[in-house]
Amino acid sequence: MQEPTDQDMELIRRFLEFEMTPEELAAFESRLESDSVFAQLMAEYQELQRTIHTNFSSPEEEQQRQKWAGWLEEKDTNTAKPIRPNQRWWLSAAAAAAVILGLFVGYQSSLGVDYGALAAEARAQGPELKYGALRTTASSTEAQALLEGYDLLQAEQYEACLAHFSSISTVHPYYDDGLLVQSIAHQHLEQWEAAHNVLEPILQQENHPKFGMAAWQASLIYLEKNQPESARKLLEKIAQPHYRMAVEAKQLLEQL
């Protein structure tokens, strides 16, 4: 199945639950006609629909489907005529629920791969940020600021950790280390988008000394978001011998 983006997931959810305005429905139909990748994604849901409908449909769900169909018939009188989930796209109530749940917990889980669990295991067994040497030699206020934030992370005070680093400027000598700590804090809070965004300044520079660690963290975030191909691309980069994360990256790649 084509991997959906977060935006695709939201569009499909709103379509299936009939939350779109006539204008949004018209735009959705236009995208199906112009975006072959998105149309293919919907076509693949059609295959999923057949399986789910066969296994989970019931008289009650059929009544609900008829109710929704009637509701859509009323909306067809609008000037901007909305599209309707016809036989090609229609999902019963149970199918819709199953698809949406599958999007959020990971469609691949139904194929026997739980990428969220895989990321959690790699995170637990993989390398950690360690500032032991810095702790014994640090004398500057900047180094102390980094260690204070790191200690909050270790104490599982994630919100306090993020608040601590919010006041540190980009010219701080340990700014990039702070970004890594912040990303890990966001991950513990399951704030995947924020966890990835905070790494962008490092990920944009493959020659950055912290790129390996940032790419490792980003690959775990991609797995949590059920985007294994994006994770694979980053892992393949840092599987090269000159990266600190090479061994861990190769081991994780073998499981994808």
C-alpha positions as CSV (number, residue, x, y, z in Angstrom):
1,M,0.0,0.0,0.0
2,Q,1.2,3.5,-0.8
3,E,2.3,5.2,2.4
4,P,-0.1,8.0,3.2
5,T,1.1,11.3,4.6
6,D,-0.5,12.8,7.7
7,Q,-2.4,15.2,5.4
8,D,-3.6,12.2,3.2
9,M,-4.8,10.4,6.4
10,E,-6.8,13.4,7.5
11,L,-8.3,13.9,4.0
12,I,-9.4,10.3,3.8
13,R,-10.8,10.3,7.4
14,R,-12.8,13.5,6.7
15,F,-14.1,12.0,3.4
16,L,-15.1,8.7,5.0
17,E,-16.9,10.5,7.9
18,F,-18.6,13.0,5.6
19,E,-17.1,16.0,7.3
20,M,-16.1,17.9,4.1
21,T,-17.8,21.0,2.9
22,P,-19.1,21.0,-0.7
23,E,-16.0,23.0,-1.7
24,E,-13.6,20.5,0.0
25,L,-15.4,17.6,-1.6
26,A,-15.0,19.2,-5.0
27,A,-11.3,19.7,-4.4
28,F,-11.0,16.1,-3.2
29,E,-12.5,14.9,-6.4
30,S,-10.2,17.0,-8.4
31,R,-7.2,15.6,-6.7
32,L,-8.4,12.1,-7.4
33,E,-8.5,13.0,-11.0
34,S,-5.1,14.8,-11.1
35,D,-3.0,13.0,-8.6
36,S,-2.3,9.5,-9.7
37,V,-0.4,8.5,-6.5
38,F,-3.4,9.6,-4.4
39,A,-5.8,7.9,-6.7
40,Q,-3.7,4.7,-6.4
41,L,-3.8,5.0,-2.6
42,M,-7.6,5.1,-2.8
43,A,-7.7,2.2,-5.2
44,E,-5.6,0.2,-2.7
45,Y,-8.1,1.0,0.0
46,Q,-10.7,-0.5,-2.3
47,E,-9.0,-3.8,-2.0
48,L,-8.8,-3.4,1.8
49,Q,-12.5,-2.6,1.7
50,R,-13.5,-5.9,0.1
51,T,-11.7,-7.9,2.8
52,I,-13.1,-5.8,5.7
53,H,-16.6,-5.7,4.3
54,T,-16.6,-9.5,3.8
55,N,-15.5,-10.1,7.4
56,F,-17.2,-7.3,9.4
57,S,-20.4,-6.1,7.6
58,S,-23.7,-6.6,9.5
59,P,-27.4,-5.6,9.0
60,E,-26.8,-2.7,11.5
61,E,-23.9,-1.4,9.4
62,E,-25.9,-1.7,6.2
63,Q,-28.6,0.4,7.8
64,Q,-26.0,3.0,8.7
65,R,-24.6,2.9,5.2
66,Q,-28.1,3.6,3.8
67,K,-28.5,6.4,6.3
68,W,-25.3,8.0,5.0
69,A,-26.3,7.5,1.4
70,G,-29.6,9.3,2.1
71,W,-27.7,12.1,3.7
72,L,-25.5,12.4,0.7
73,E,-28.5,12.5,-1.6
74,E,-29.7,15.5,0.2
75,K,-26.3,17.2,-0.2
76,D,-26.4,16.6,-3.9
77,T,-28.8,19.5,-4.3
78,N,-25.9,21.9,-3.4
79,T,-24.5,24.1,-6.2
80,A,-21.1,22.6,-5.6
81,K,-22.1,19.0,-6.0
82,P,-20.1,16.8,-3.7
83,I,-18.7,13.5,-4.7
84,R,-20.3,10.4,-3.1
85,P,-18.5,7.2,-2.1
86,N,-20.0,5.1,-4.8
87,Q,-19.5,1.4,-5.3
88,R,-15.9,2.0,-6.2
89,W,-15.0,3.9,-3.1
90,W,-17.6,3.0,-0.6
91,L,-16.7,1.6,2.9
92,S,-19.2,0.2,5.3
93,A,-19.2,1.7,8.8
94,A,-17.0,-1.2,10.1
95,A,-14.7,-0.9,7.1
96,A,-14.3,2.9,7.6
97,A,-13.5,2.4,11.3
98,A,-11.0,-0.4,10.5
99,V,-9.2,1.7,7.9
100,I,-8.9,4.8,10.0
101,L,-7.6,2.7,12.9
102,G,-5.2,1.0,10.6
103,L,-3.8,4.3,9.4
104,F,-3.0,5.5,12.9
105,V,-1.6,2.3,14.3
106,G,0.1,1.3,11.1
107,Y,-1.3,-0.6,8.1
108,Q,1.8,-2.7,8.1
109,S,0.8,-4.2,11.5
110,S,-1.8,-6.3,9.6
111,L,1.1,-7.7,7.6
112,G,2.9,-8.7,10.8
113,V,5.2,-5.7,11.2
114,D,4.6,-3.3,14.1
115,Y,6.9,-0.4,13.2
116,G,6.1,1.5,16.4
117,A,7.3,-1.5,18.5
118,L,10.3,-1.8,16.3
119,A,11.2,1.8,16.9
120,A,10.7,1.4,20.6
121,E,13.0,-1.6,20.7
122,A,15.7,0.1,18.7
123,R,15.4,3.2,20.9
124,A,15.8,1.1,24.0
125,Q,18.8,-0.8,22.7
126,G,20.5,1.8,20.6
127,P,23.1,4.4,21.6
128,E,22.2,7.1,24.0
129,L,23.4,10.7,24.4
130,K,26.1,10.7,27.0
131,Y,27.8,13.7,28.5
132,G,29.9,12.1,31.2
133,A,33.1,13.5,29.9
134,L,31.6,17.0,29.6
135,R,30.2,16.7,33.1
136,T,33.6,16.2,34.5
137,T,35.3,19.0,32.6
138,A,32.5,21.5,32.0
139,S,33.3,24.9,33.5
140,S,31.3,27.2,31.2
141,T,27.8,28.3,31.8
142,E,26.9,27.1,28.3
143,A,28.0,23.5,29.2
144,Q,26.1,23.7,32.4
145,A,23.0,24.8,30.6
146,L,23.2,21.7,28.3
147,L,23.7,19.4,31.3
148,E,20.8,20.9,33.2
149,G,18.5,20.2,30.2
150,Y,19.9,16.7,29.8
151,D,19.3,15.9,33.5
152,L,15.7,17.0,33.1
153,L,15.4,14.5,30.2
154,Q,16.9,11.7,32.3
155,A,14.5,12.6,35.1
156,E,11.6,12.1,32.6
157,Q,10.6,15.8,33.1
158,Y,10.1,16.2,29.4
159,E,8.0,19.3,29.4
160,A,10.5,21.0,31.7
161,C,13.3,19.9,29.5
162,L,11.7,21.5,26.4
163,A,11.0,24.7,28.4
164,H,14.6,24.8,29.5
165,F,15.9,24.7,25.9
166,S,13.4,27.1,24.5
167,S,15.5,30.0,25.9
168,I,18.8,28.9,24.4
169,S,19.8,30.8,21.3
170,T,21.1,29.4,18.0
171,V,24.5,30.8,18.7
172,H,24.8,28.7,21.9
173,P,27.9,26.4,21.5
174,Y,25.9,23.4,22.5
175,Y,22.8,24.4,20.5
176,D,22.9,21.3,18.3
177,D,23.3,19.0,21.3
178,G,20.2,20.7,22.7
179,L,18.3,19.9,19.5
180,L,19.0,16.2,20.0
181,V,17.9,16.3,23.6
182,Q,14.7,18.2,22.7
183,S,13.9,15.6,19.9
184,I,14.1,12.8,22.4
185,A,11.9,14.7,24.9
186,H,9.3,15.2,22.1
187,Q,9.5,11.5,21.3
188,H,8.8,10.5,24.8
189,L,5.7,12.7,24.7
190,E,4.8,11.1,21.3
191,Q,5.0,14.5,19.6
192,W,6.4,13.0,16.4
193,E,6.2,16.0,14.1
194,A,7.8,18.3,16.7
195,A,10.4,15.6,17.3
196,H,11.3,15.5,13.7
197,N,11.1,19.3,13.0
198,V,13.6,20.1,15.7
199,L,16.2,17.9,14.0
200,E,15.9,19.7,10.6
201,P,18.8,22.1,11.1
202,I,21.1,19.1,11.5
203,L,19.5,16.8,8.9
204,Q,20.0,19.4,6.2
205,Q,23.8,19.1,6.6
206,E,25.1,15.6,6.0
207,N,28.6,16.6,6.9
208,H,27.4,17.9,10.3
209,P,29.2,16.1,13.1
210,K,25.8,15.3,14.7
211,F,24.2,14.1,11.5
212,G,24.5,10.4,12.4
213,M,22.7,10.7,15.7
214,A,20.1,13.1,14.2
215,A,19.4,10.7,11.3
216,W,19.1,7.8,13.7
217,Q,16.5,9.6,15.8
218,A,14.7,10.8,12.7
219,S,14.5,7.2,11.3
220,L,12.9,6.1,14.6
221,I,10.4,8.9,14.3
222,Y,9.6,7.8,10.7
223,L,8.9,4.3,12.0
224,E,6.6,5.7,14.7
225,K,4.8,7.5,11.9
226,N,4.5,4.3,9.9
227,Q,6.8,5.6,7.1
228,P,9.4,2.7,6.8
229,E,10.7,3.8,3.4
230,S,11.6,7.2,4.7
231,A,13.3,5.5,7.7
232,R,15.1,3.2,5.3
233,K,16.6,6.0,3.3
234,L,18.1,7.7,6.4
235,L,19.3,4.4,7.8
236,E,21.1,3.5,4.5
237,K,22.9,6.8,4.7
238,I,24.2,6.3,8.2
239,A,25.0,2.6,7.7
240,Q,28.3,3.8,6.1
241,P,31.4,2.9,8.3
242,H,32.3,6.5,9.0
243,Y,29.1,7.1,10.9
244,R,28.9,6.3,14.6
245,M,25.5,4.7,14.1
246,A,26.6,2.3,11.3
247,V,26.2,-0.9,13.3
248,E,22.8,0.0,14.7
249,A,21.6,1.2,11.4
250,K,22.5,-2.0,9.6
251,Q,20.8,-4.1,12.3
252,L,17.6,-2.1,12.0
253,L,17.7,-2.2,8.2
254,E,17.7,-6.0,8.4
255,Q,14.3,-5.8,10.2
256,L,12.6,-3.6,7.7
